[in-house]
C-alpha cells in the first residue's frame, strides 16, 4: 500500500513536520525558500510515494510510518 519510506528526502520530512503544526503552504514555502508551486509539487510527490490522495491521508500515513515526531497519548 505505501511506497518505500527510504524514498522520502529530508526536505519532504521537513514539509511533513510543518504540516503537522498546521502551517499554510505559503508559510512552509517561505521557510524552505521555495515557491508555493514547488511546495505543492513536493506534496503531490509525497502523496504518490505513500499511495494517498489527500493531505489528511498524507499526514496519517506519515504518522503510521514514523516520519513525524512522537505522538503524545493520554494516560489511561
C-alpha positions in Angstrom: 0.0 0.0 0.0 2.7 2.5 1.0 5.8 3.3 -1.0 9.3 2.9 0.3 9.9 5.4 3.1 13.5 5.4 2.1 12.4 7.5 -0.9 11.4 10.3 1.4 14.1 13.0 1.5 14.9 15.4 4.3 13.0 18.3 2.7 9.9 16.2 2.5 10.2 15.2 6.2 10.6 19.0 7.0 7.4 19.7 5.0 5.5 16.9 6.8 6.6 18.3 10.2 5.4 21.8 9.1 2.1 20.4 8.0 1.8 18.6 11.3 2.0 22.0 13.0 -0.9 23.3 10.8 1.3 25.7 8.8 0.0 27.1 5.5 1.5 26.3 2.1 2.7 29.9 1.9 4.4 29.8 5.3 6.1 26.4 4.6 7.3 27.5 1.2 8.8 30.8 2.6 10.5 28.9 5.4 12.1 26.5 2.9 13.0 29.1 0.4 10.9 27.6 -2.4 7.9 28.7 -4.3 4.4 27.7 -3.3 4.2 25.8 -6.6 7.4 23.9 -5.8 6.0 23.0 -2.4 2.8 21.7 -4.0 4.9 19.5 -6.3 6.6 18.1 -3.2 3.2 17.4 -1.7 1.9 15.7 -4.8 5.1 13.6 -5.0 4.8 12.5 -1.4 1.2 11.6 -1.9 2.2 9.4 -4.8 5.1 7.8 -2.9 2.8 7.0 0.1 -0.1 5.9 -2.1 -2.6 8.5 -0.7 -4.8 11.2 -2.3 -5.4 13.9 0.4 -3.3 15.9 2.7 -5.1 14.3 5.6 -4.2 10.9 4.4 -0.6 12.0 3.8 -0.4 13.1 7.5 -2.0 9.8 8.7 0.4 7.7 6.5 3.4 9.7 7.7 2.4 9.2 11.3 1.9 5.5 10.8 5.3 5.2 9.2 7.0 7.1 12.0 8.0 10.1 9.8 6.7 12.6 12.3 7.6 13.4 15.9 6.5 11.4 18.8 2.8 11.3 19.3 1.6 12.1 22.8 -1.0 9.6 24.1 -3.1 10.4 27.2 -2.6 8.2 30.2 -5.5 5.8 30.7 
